[in-house]
Amino acid sequence: MMNLYDKMVMDATGTGGAQAAARSFKHIGMLQQDSTPVVIMFRTIPKEPAYCLVVGPKFMTDINRDALMRAVESAEGQASFELGTHIAKLKFQDGTNMLASLHIDNYLKKFQTKDIIVTYGAGGSGKIALDKLNQMIADDMKVSVNELAVKEDIVLGKREKSNKRSNAKEAAKN
């Protein structure tokens, strides 16, 4: 199981001792109220700049959580402005589109940006509220926070039903 914050690595002496190698990743945060880890898919929502879409990986199956975390930690995931645009291009192990599956299975959750804390380093100094981060990004880009939202249409699609039971019934009829 992948951890959201730290990775364990072997020490250089080869004695088998482990040391924590803190790595910070973009698109990782936590809920302000109870520190539940979240992956931030979209920092803002079109026409609702005070809201974001997040996923709580701890509620996902192990296979899908690991696939999501590999996508977050990948070079493409880290380079993406909004993680959701990168995730929309990927598939889970069962062949379903990641973003569509997260949406259909009700893992995407809408939160106010003030309720999400972005973690970008160790300790208390490596945390910032998402609404403040969005404002800093908007100021740097000389745009409003509302203009940070993804403008392209991301097609979530519909999952095809592959119900083995119904397929078996159809095969029995023939």
C-alpha positions as CSV (number, residue, x, y, z in Angstrom):
1,M,0.0,0.0,0.0
2,M,1.4,3.4,-0.9
3,N,1.5,6.1,1.6
4,L,0.4,9.6,0.8
5,Y,3.2,11.5,2.6
6,D,6.4,9.5,3.1
7,K,8.3,6.7,1.4
8,M,10.5,4.3,3.2
9,V,13.9,3.7,1.6
10,M,16.8,1.5,2.5
11,D,19.8,3.2,4.1
12,A,23.0,3.5,2.1
13,T,25.0,1.2,4.3
14,G,22.8,-1.8,3.3
15,T,22.1,-2.8,6.9
16,G,18.4,-3.1,6.2
17,G,17.6,-0.1,8.4
18,A,14.9,2.1,7.0
19,Q,14.9,5.9,7.0
20,A,12.0,8.1,6.0
21,A,12.6,10.1,2.9
22,A,10.1,12.8,3.0
23,R,8.9,13.7,-0.5
24,S,6.3,16.3,-1.2
25,F,3.9,15.9,-4.0
26,K,1.5,18.4,-5.7
27,H,-2.2,17.6,-5.5
28,I,-2.1,16.2,-2.0
29,G,-3.9,17.7,0.9
30,M,-6.1,16.9,3.9
31,L,-9.4,17.9,5.3
32,Q,-9.1,20.8,7.8
33,Q,-11.6,19.3,10.3
34,D,-10.0,15.9,10.8
35,S,-6.8,15.7,8.8
36,T,-8.2,13.0,6.5
37,P,-5.8,12.7,3.5
38,V,-7.2,13.7,0.1
39,V,-6.1,13.9,-3.5
40,I,-7.1,17.3,-5.0
41,M,-8.5,16.6,-8.5
42,F,-9.6,20.1,-9.4
43,R,-8.6,23.1,-7.2
44,T,-11.6,25.1,-8.5
45,I,-14.8,24.4,-10.2
46,P,-16.1,26.5,-13.1
47,K,-18.5,29.2,-11.8
48,E,-17.8,28.1,-8.2
49,P,-14.3,29.3,-7.4
50,A,-14.8,28.7,-3.7
51,Y,-15.2,24.9,-4.2
52,C,-12.9,22.1,-5.3
53,L,-13.2,18.4,-6.1
54,V,-11.2,15.9,-4.0
55,V,-10.9,12.1,-3.5
56,G,-10.3,10.4,-0.2
57,P,-8.0,7.5,-1.2
58,K,-8.5,5.7,2.1
59,F,-12.0,4.8,1.0
60,M,-11.0,3.2,-2.3
61,T,-10.1,-0.4,-3.0
62,D,-6.3,-1.1,-2.6
63,I,-5.8,-1.7,-6.3
64,N,-7.5,1.5,-7.4
65,R,-5.9,3.5,-4.6
66,D,-2.5,2.3,-5.6
67,A,-3.2,3.1,-9.3
68,L,-4.4,6.6,-8.3
69,M,-1.3,7.3,-6.2
70,R,1.0,6.1,-8.9
71,A,-0.8,8.6,-11.2
72,V,-0.4,11.4,-8.7
73,E,3.3,10.6,-8.1
74,S,4.1,10.2,-11.8
75,A,6.0,12.9,-13.7
76,E,2.9,13.7,-15.8
77,G,0.8,13.9,-12.7
78,Q,3.2,16.3,-11.0
79,A,3.5,18.4,-14.1
80,S,-0.2,18.8,-14.6
81,F,-1.9,22.1,-13.6
82,E,-5.0,20.2,-12.5
83,L,-4.6,16.5,-11.7
84,G,-8.1,15.7,-13.0
85,T,-7.1,16.5,-16.5
86,H,-4.3,14.0,-16.3
87,I,-6.4,11.4,-14.5
88,A,-9.0,11.7,-17.3
89,K,-6.5,10.2,-19.7
90,L,-5.7,7.1,-17.6
91,K,-7.5,3.8,-16.9
92,F,-7.7,1.6,-13.8
93,Q,-6.6,-2.0,-14.0
94,D,-10.1,-3.1,-14.9
95,G,-10.0,-0.9,-18.0
96,T,-12.3,1.8,-16.8
97,N,-11.4,5.5,-17.2
98,M,-10.0,6.7,-13.8
99,L,-11.9,10.1,-13.7
100,A,-15.1,8.6,-14.9
101,S,-14.9,5.7,-12.5
102,L,-14.2,8.1,-9.5
103,H,-17.2,10.1,-10.6
104,I,-19.6,7.2,-11.2
105,D,-18.6,5.4,-8.0
106,N,-19.2,8.7,-6.0
107,Y,-15.5,9.1,-4.9
108,L,-15.3,12.7,-6.2
109,K,-16.4,15.0,-3.4
110,K,-17.1,18.7,-3.5
111,F,-15.6,20.8,-0.7
112,Q,-15.1,24.4,0.0
113,T,-11.5,25.4,-0.7
114,K,-11.2,26.9,2.7
115,D,-11.8,23.4,4.2
116,I,-8.9,21.8,2.4
117,I,-5.3,22.1,3.6
118,V,-2.6,21.6,0.9
119,T,0.5,19.8,2.2
120,Y,3.7,20.6,0.5
121,G,6.4,19.9,3.0
122,A,7.2,18.5,6.4
123,G,5.9,20.1,9.6
124,G,3.4,22.9,10.1
125,S,5.2,25.3,7.8
126,G,4.5,23.0,4.8
127,K,0.7,23.6,4.9
128,I,-1.6,26.2,3.3
129,A,-5.3,26.5,2.9
130,L,-6.4,25.7,-0.7
131,D,-8.3,29.0,-1.0
132,K,-5.1,31.0,-0.1
133,L,-3.1,28.9,-2.5
134,N,-5.6,29.5,-5.3
135,Q,-5.4,33.2,-4.7
136,M,-1.6,33.1,-4.8
137,I,-1.7,31.2,-8.1
138,A,-4.3,33.6,-9.5
139,D,-2.2,36.6,-8.4
140,D,0.9,35.1,-10.0
141,M,-0.9,34.5,-13.3
142,K,-2.7,37.9,-13.1
143,V,-6.1,36.4,-13.4
144,S,-9.1,35.9,-11.0
145,V,-9.5,32.7,-9.0
146,N,-12.6,32.0,-11.2
147,E,-10.4,31.9,-14.3
148,L,-8.2,29.1,-12.8
149,A,-11.0,26.6,-13.3
150,V,-10.6,24.1,-16.2
151,K,-12.2,25.5,-19.3
152,E,-12.1,22.4,-21.5
153,D,-14.9,19.9,-21.3
154,I,-13.8,16.7,-19.7
155,V,-16.1,13.9,-20.8
156,L,-16.8,11.6,-17.8
157,G,-18.8,9.1,-19.9
158,K,-20.9,6.3,-18.7
159,R,-19.5,2.9,-17.6
160,E,-20.6,0.1,-19.8
161,K,-22.4,-2.6,-17.8
162,S,-20.6,-5.8,-18.0
163,N,-22.9,-7.8,-15.8
164,K,-21.7,-11.4,-16.0
165,R,-25.1,-12.7,-14.8
166,S,-27.1,-11.0,-17.6
167,N,-24.5,-12.2,-20.1
168,A,-24.9,-15.7,-18.8
169,K,-28.7,-15.5,-19.1
170,E,-28.4,-14.3,-22.7
171,A,-26.0,-17.1,-23.5
172,A,-28.4,-19.7,-22.0
173,K,-31.2,-18.4,-24.2
174,N,-29.2,-19.0,-27.4
